Amino acid sequence: MIKVFLVEDEIIIRNGIKNSINWEMHGYDFVGEASDGELALPMILEKKPDILITDIKMPFMDGLELSEQVKKVLPATKIMILSGYNEFDYAKMAIKIGVTDYLLKPISSEKLLDAVNKVAEEIRKEQSEKEQMNQYAREMQENKESEKFQFFNQVFAGSMPFGECLEQGKQLGIEISAEGYCVILFKIIMIDHPMDYNEDIVSATENIENLSE
C-alpha cells in the first residue's frame, strides 16, 4: 500500500482530512500526522511515506522548509502542499524544491482524493519502471556470470589463444596477464533446491566476490 503522512497545524482541518477519507479502502496506509514541520520531520524520516501532504504556513518549521528537508533525505517521496495563499512566489518556491502538487485551501475531500490518486498513479508507474530496471540488471548480472564461467572453462581447457584470453578477459573486467596465477575454486552446494535457484547462485557468487576483494 502507498503510505501517506499528513502535516497540518489546524487540528480541525487535520482531523477532517484524516477522517473524511477512507484511506485504506482506496489503497493507502495513513502512517502518521503532525501539527508542525519540526515535529513531523523525525516521524517522516522514520515512516518514509510515499506521499507527504503538508500545510505551508505553520509555526517553527513551515511546509516549504519541511519539504526541502524531506527531499534531501527522501527524494522519492511525493510532496503535496496545501495552502491558503494563492501567491506566485510560494508556488515558484515549491516547484524549485520539487513539490509534486500545490493545492489551495479550502479543498473538499473528494478533490484531495482525486489529487492523491493522480500522484499515486505516478508513484506506481515509477515503481514499475524501477522493478523493470532491477530485473534487467539481474538478468545482465546472470549473463555476465555465465560469460565468466564459459571464459574460464575455455582458459583452463587450453582451447583459447593467449591474445584472445587477454582481450576477452578485458571485456569481462578480468586482468589475465601475469607471470603466475593463484586459483581459488569455490563450489556452491544448494541443499533444498529452491525455485529461485539461479537467483541464489548469483547472490552467493556476489558475496564470494565481495569477500575475496
N, C-alpha and C positions, 0 to 999 in steps of 0.2 A: 504493500500500500504506500501511496505517496504521503510523506509526513509534512504536516502544516504546523507552523508556530505563529502565534499572534502577539503583537506588542501594541498596546493602546492604553493611554493614561486615564481615559474616561471610563469608569467601571460600567456604566450603563451601556455604552457603545460596545465595550469589550464583551460583556455578557450577552448582548444582543447578537453579535457576530458568532460567538461560540455556540449559543443555544438555538439560534433560529435556523441553522443549517444542520441537517443530519449528516455529519461528515463521514461517518463510517459507511452509511448506506450508499454514498456517492463515491466510495473507494478511497477515502482519505483517513489518515491517522492523525488526529488532533493531539500533538505531542506536548503542548505546553503553551503558557501565556505569561505575560509580564506587563507591569504598568509603566515601565521606563526602560530605555535602552541600556542603561548601566546595569540594571538588574537582569535584563534579558540576555546580554552578551554571553556570560558564562554558561547559561542554560542552553543557549543556541549552539555553542561550541560542543556541548556535551551531547545534545539530542541530534545534531546535524540534520535539520529539516531540509526537505526538498524545496519547500515554499515558505518564505517568510513574509507575513503581512504585517506592516508596521505603520503606525501613525507618523506624521512628520514633525509635529510640534509636541515635544514632551520635555519635562524638566530633566536636568543633569546631563542626559545624552539624547539628542533628538534623532529622528528617523534617518536623516541623511548621514550623520556621523556613524550611527549603528550600521547602516547599510555598507558604508565604506569599510568598517572594521570586519564585518562578516565576509565581504567579498575578498578580503586579503587572505583569510584563512579557509573559507569555503567558497571558492569561485564558482562551483557548480550550482549553488543554492540560488533559486529564482526569488527575486525580491519584488513585492508589490507594495507600493506606498499609498496610504490613504491620507488625503489632505483636504482641509477646508480652504486652502489657499490656492486660488487659480491664478498663480503668477508664473510668468515665463522663467524667471530666474530659478525658482525651485525645480521646475521640470527640467531645465537645462542642466542643473547640478546633478539631478537624479540620473539623467542619461549618461553624463560623464562618469558617474560611479559604476554604472552598469545595471541600473534598476530595470526590471523587465516590464513593469506596468505602473502607471501613475493614475490613481483613481480619485475623483473628487467626492467628498462627503457633502451631504448625506447620500448614502448608497443603499439600495434595497438588497436584501439577502439574495434575491433572485439574480440581480445584476452582478453581485460579487461572486456568486457561484459560477455564473457564466464566464467571468473573467478568470477565475481559478481554474476552471475546466480547460480553457484555452492554454493556460500556462502548463497545466498537467499534460496536455497532449504534446506540447513541445518537449517536456521532460521525457515522456515515453519514447518519442522519436529519437532523442539524443541517446537514451539508454539502449535502444535497439541498434543504433549505429555503432555505439561503443562495443556492444556484445559481438557484432559482426566483425569489427576490427580485432577484438580479442581472439575470436575464433580463427580469423585469418592468420594472426600472429602465432597461435598454437599450431596451426597446420604448417606454417613456414618453418617453425622450430622442429617439428616432427620430420619434415622433408630434409632439413639440414642435418639432423642426426642420422637419418638414413643415408644421406650422401657421404657423411663422415665414415659410417660403418663400411660402405662399399669401397671407399677410398683406401681404408686401412687393410681391407681384405686383399685388394689388388697389390698394395705395397708389400705386405708380408708374403704374398704368393709369388712375388718377384716378376709379375706379369706387366709391370708398367715401367717404361724407361725413366731414368732419373730426372731428366729435364721435365718430363710430363708430371712427375711427382712434385717437383718444385712448383710448377705452375698451378696444378690443381690444389695443392696444399695452400698456396697463397690465396686462392679464391675462397677456400673454406676457413681462412684465418688460422691456418696451421703452419708454423715455421718448421720445415722438414730438413733444412740444411744444417748439418752439424758433423763434427769429427766422430762422435759416438752417440749412441742412443740409450736411454733408460726407459723401459716399458713397464707400465703398471696395468695389469689386467683385472678388471672388476667383473664379477658375474652376479647379475641381479636375479634373485630367485623369488618368484611370486608364489605364495603359499595357497591362497584361496582362489586364484584366477578370477578376479572381479571383472565385471563387464567393461569397466573403463581401464582395461589392461594397458593399452597404448599410452594413455594419459599418465598413468602411474610410472611407466618406464621413462617417459620424458622428464617427469618431476624428479625421479631418482637420479637420472643422469645429470640434470642441472645441479642437484645437491652435491653430487660427487665432484663435478667440475668446479663448483664454488669452493669446496673444501680443499681440493687439490691445488688451487691457485695460491 
